[in-house]
């Protein structure tokens, strides 16, 4: 292994790649400061680096002694930093992957006060980290990585799909846990859940109890005692049904629709996750839409749920839609998503599956996308974390199968743990907003 002494000081790393073709604003030059370089022994023996890709994207890199010749790039959750790597880092290191993660140049709490930071910045920062990581690996181990995987959950699940769609030449495949498809569907959906939850909050314990007693309960046919009001029934309908659209042109005509509502049975997580949903909006609303201020003065929590991005100015929509997914996949992706997720609707994954099928055809989609639902799980959880190791193995075998045209490896498995792979849709529908939160 070669020493990394050259990384101990401020340096410019010239990456001899066609970066202009990747829309890389730095024009090929990365300025990097390393502020920590240590040997660590847990969870496995590795070289640890921490630093900053200028001007402000902090990162960590872990280089295991027993390297398997491959790289994992982790992309963070919405509230995360370069250290928020969860079960991904532990599983990857145990298998011998060199591992890298970044804070992507912005922070959930401070971004509203830093106009130079944007959510879209993640795209460039993940790309920079990927290129820098692979250059570092080649220098340190004396040979290039043979494979680069990307993975993350929630916001990182979106970013995994996003980067694989836009930069298939940088990655061989990914694990995209419980992520969204568009900032408009995600944060507009959160606002819709919040404002409608406020209407049913006084009866939520009764709703949860009824659902627990009767999992097949239909609130629109079997009334509670005392009955919900008409406004409360409408609020429940509005949480189950949140029309979402992607595949939009510059005039915001969007050709693909899906239901981003919360799924039937998830009512207990509405109550559990409601404070976090309000917190997301409280921290971020002035950045999502600086024009939103229904009553003037500082925004109050009671006002946050009133936001509707469909009514926002076009320049706000344009900025939010920069992160829209397209379904143009070329590399294998595994998605696992809990059916009771209220933070990111399970409908986002159902919608993405249909979007890829619409874009590539059902047979084409089967070659690059595998979806598994985890019944009863909310926004991530131990059921997901316990299967990261198995997901990595399945992804590796699928990449081998994909790259060898079936001569080696294996297609995506029929089961991950006890959870079956979702079958292809029965038709090529491109506009189905669903009813009462039923799955496609």
HELIX and SHEET records of a PDB file:
HELIX    1   1 UNK A    5  UNK A    8  5                                   4    
HELIX    2   2 UNK A   19  UNK A   22  5                                   4    
HELIX    3   3 UNK A   86  UNK A   94  1                                   9    
HELIX    4   4 UNK A  111  UNK A  113  5                                   3    
HELIX    5   5 UNK A  121  UNK A  141  1                                  21    
HELIX    6   6 UNK A  155  UNK A  166  1                                  12    
HELIX    7   7 UNK A  183  UNK A  200  1                                  18    
HELIX    8   8 UNK A  201  UNK A  203  5                                   3    
HELIX    9   9 UNK A  204  UNK A  213  1                                  10    
HELIX   10  10 UNK A  230  UNK A  240  1                                  11    
HELIX   11  11 UNK A  267  UNK A  288  1                                  22    
HELIX   12  12 UNK A  301  UNK A  304  1                                   4    
HELIX   13  13 UNK A  309  UNK A  311  5                                   3    
HELIX   14  14 UNK A  314  UNK A  320  1                                   7    
HELIX   15  15 UNK A  321  UNK A  323  5                                   3    
HELIX   16  16 UNK A  346  UNK A  360  1                                  15    
HELIX   17  17 UNK A  362  UNK A  366  1                                   5    
HELIX   18  18 UNK A  382  UNK A  385  1                                   4    
HELIX   19  19 UNK A  388  UNK A  403  1                                  16    
SHEET    1   A10 UNK A  11  UNK A  14  0                                        
SHEET    2   A10 UNK A  29  UNK A  40 -1                                        
SHEET    3   A10 UNK A  46  UNK A  53 -1                                        
SHEET    4   A10 UNK A  57  UNK A  64 -1                                        
SHEET    5   A10 UNK A  98  UNK A 102 -1                                        
SHEET    6   A10 UNK A  70  UNK A  74  1                                        
SHEET    7   A10 UNK A 147  UNK A 153  1                                        
SHEET    8   A10 UNK A 173  UNK A 177  1                                        
SHEET    9   A10 UNK A 332  UNK A 338  1                                        
SHEET   10   A10 UNK A 369  UNK A 374  1                                        
SHEET    1   B 2 UNK A 243  UNK A 248  0                                        
SHEET    2   B 2 UNK A 254  UNK A 259 -1                                        
SHEET    1   C 2 UNK A 415  UNK A 416  0                                        
SHEET    2   C 2 UNK A 419  UNK A 420 -1                                        
END                                                                             
